[in-house]
Amino acid sequence: MVEREPVLQIEVTSRCALRCCFCPTHLLGKQWIHGDLPWEVYRDQIAPHLARFALVYLQGWGEPLLHPQLWEMVRLAKAAGCQVGFTTCGHLLDESNRARVLDEGIDILSVSFAGASQTIHESLRVGSDYRRLVANVEALARRRAGANHRTLQLELHFLMLRANLHELPAFVRLAAALGADQVVATNLTCTPTPETEAMRVFAETPDPSDQALVTESEQEAQRLNVQFRAYPLTMDRNTLECDARPTEFVFVNHLGSVAPCVYLGMPVRQDAPRYFRGQAQTVAPIDFGNVRDGLNRAMQSAARTKFVRAFQARKAGAFSAAALLAVNGDGAMRLPEPPPPCRACYKMYGV
């Protein structure tokens, strides 16, 4: 049996009805290209290759439930033997879509929150209806339990920000009450403006009180028997590869462009702004090729090979340093740099 590649992430749409104060779909204005991945492109250029991947994740920067053919896309991926998941802001998880989540065999559903209270959540995820969101999640968990559905992993994601971190322990309690399986506390690592950079909690030396809140949340999760995973608050410059894992994963945006990750595959009309350690940067999207010209061709392109080799060299350098340390105690070695677009990306610091 041929081993499958781990993950193909597909942005089925870059559109979203919300106006979250930290999201580039809103902040980049006219620079952002709003649109859907055409059904024909998915069906004809992507679907024939789905069987090579273990997990197909149907989400990028937009709200997947806005795509009119989402469930047809799910069905083709399931027919190819893939696990399937997506992330949603939850406002479209009505009765019909809750039924489809279970009936179509979704394996991972991540629902995004920005607070444990209506005031905090709605102030950050502008346009969201907190009470409706909570009711939708609770109804889905209840329907899953009634159907004895064993496949779906229901995750609630909490974006850790300066304005909401104090609510993380309460959010764990909310997740347990709603019937979720896991809480994932993520960091704000996409910072296209000075204001968004100021929202982040992580740092080279994070505030001890912030770390204490994460520890308290973890303890609450253990007490309530809810899985809990928090991204680190401490930046680590020796991170060998970010959790986007570009050496193994691949991202396709709604334009059909193949890129290493969502950060380098943004659907923008020009270089995207980025603030990193207080300094303004610009990042050009990376395009390994378009699925219309062949997904395999893009994945085997010289551009992707060069990009991946930079991470492979970094990992090899770390292995050599560890070997030297074991032999003679001298492990001093400068790791090879990651690809240039990754050097000013917070994800490359393990957060």
Secondary structure as UniProt FT lines:
FT   STRAND          5..10
FT   TURN            21..22
FT   HELIX           24..27
FT   HELIX           29..31
FT   HELIX           39..41
FT   HELIX           42..46
FT   HELIX           47..52
FT   STRAND          53..57
FT   HELIX           64..66
FT   TURN            68..69
FT   HELIX           70..79
FT   TURN            80..81
FT   STRAND          83..88
FT   TURN            91..92
FT   HELIX           95..103
FT   TURN            104..105
FT   STRAND          108..113
FT   HELIX           118..124
FT   TURN            126..127
FT   HELIX           130..147
FT   STRAND          153..160
FT   TURN            162..164
FT   HELIX           165..167
FT   HELIX           168..178
FT   STRAND          182..187
FT   HELIX           194..199
FT   HELIX           208..224
FT   STRAND          227..230
FT   TURN            237..238
FT   TURN            243..244
FT   TURN            246..248
FT   STRAND          250..252
FT   TURN            254..255
FT   STRAND          257..259
FT   TURN            262..264
FT   STRAND          272..276
FT   TURN            277..278
FT   STRAND          279..283
FT   HELIX           291..293
FT   HELIX           295..299
FT   HELIX           302..328
FT   HELIX           340..342
FT   TURN            343..344
FT   HELIX           346..349
//
